[in-house]
Amino acid sequence: MFRYLLAVLALSSAAAFTPAPVSRIAMSRVIEPAAPLAVQRVAFAPEMSAVTERDADGNPVVHTEMFDAGWVVVTIGFYSALLAKIAGVF
């Protein structure tokens, strides 16, 4: 069954790599190149959004991520010891 799945995937993905047909117009040397397009402004500069949470004094509340180095050391130490035991170091 897996054989058929691989065969179907190989045959269906092969169509993605066939070159597109080239028309005579694209190959013609008589056609002049298109004029450059005018530069248009697509989007405005990014702006900050409104503050959704304020404290009692009216200042905006900033939530930051906390990195706990102790937790990282304990966790990496545990998994390192487990890996060393499985590898036969201990």
Secondary structure, DSSP 4 states (H G I P E B T S, - for coil): -HHHHHHHHHHHHHGGGSPPPPPHHHH-SSSPPPPPPPP---SPPP-PPPP--B-TTSPBP-------HHHHHHHHHHHHHHHHHHHT--
